[in-house]
Amino acid sequence: MLRTVTTAAVGLTLAAGCAPDSEAPVKVSVLSRSSNGQYVPTQVELTTIEDVVGLKGSVGDLQGGARIVIDANDPALQNATADTVAEVLLKNTGYDVKASYITQKDAKTGEDVLWPADFHSWNMVTSYYNLERANEYFRTVANVKGASFDPAPTLYYFPDFIQTQVSKEPARDNAIFYPVLQAFMVLPFDKIQRAPLPLNAAVMAHEYSHLVFNRLAYAGQNLPVSLSNWSSESPSQGANVLKSFDEGLADYHAYGATCRSVSGCDPRFMATSFDGGPYAGVTDARDLSRADRCMSALLWNRLQQQDVGTFSSDGAEYQVGTLIATALYQAGRSTGQEAQLQRDIVSAYYDTDPEKPGIYQYTQQVIGDQTLFSLAVPAAAIISHISDLELRKAVCNEFMDHLRIPREWLIGPSLCPASAAGGTTCPNIF
Ligand SMILES: [Zn+2]
């Protein structure tokens, strides 16, 4: 239904005389999943918005009409530094979007509610709302401090995003957090026939999770030193492990965010966007509720022995990431401590306590030798941040079983208790 709208016009003008009051809180209607799982117009309150027409506030700033080109052969890009790379990539920085609304009186309260007047306005205001919800999840469930979210990221709405190594044509059908620009991109849709990705709150929470991982586990670096140093070497186990954890934790937090929605916890959150279309396989491949996923010898060897380009060429970081996410899902469910686990995981991203270093601190310890940064290292960072012993043991057992991390790598003071014996679901691969 939503696909019939053309994707070209972004800068929509506001009819004269109805410029709405912009200051938060603002009551608007967005497209959100109801308790029966359907996307329906839903009245919500935006609590962080500063400009409801330009869709700018403390959790993000929507910009339309941008053009971003990644050309690996561009000498300017090869010579770029962390400070200049954005200038090289952003061929057009875009402009403030303009959402248009019709003001309606709420039948019960008599208050003004802004009703988006066209498809892009629905899509844009819902994008902002979904950033706000993801931000709220990380502030409340994961206890992330407000300063970690500054400066507010830009969200490039329907940009031309071209990776010349992939295609000369702008990419479609994706939502991306792009750390180099410290920005989100919501690309135009083409083959996705169901809910566009920015309407899917869980997909936006997945992308928001990448922002949080960048701000903490990469200390907010737009070109993370650990990841870029390690990616320039071959093989690149450390880079492969970092990318796998970044993806797996993003899916686990996306799931966690669904538990705060009216439609409830949804381990198959891709379904409303991907089912019935050409990407339908993604829903099953990333379904967190499947308890029978196992690390294979092939995947383990690829993680250790491939360079990051080869490893990522078929999305192996998502395969390993799904093993991580399903292991965490099982541990959280079986102990009834999902929200506590989500909080503990994020507290493991950055921690200067030498007794229990964060993921960032571990990368700094072994920055000169990435063969030391195995799957067990970020796993250990997470485990040492779980204070409840039953939950800690459950995570240990799931990591030993489904990720096949050798038991002796994880047992130790402030790590796994000696009683953690792994599990019997997955076959030995060594
Ligand atoms: Zn991702």
Boltz pocket constraint, residues with backbone or C-beta under 6 A from the ligand:
constraints:
  - pocket:
      binder: B
      contacts: [[A, 206], [A, 207], [A, 210], [A, 246], [A, 247], [A, 250]]
      max_distance: 6.0
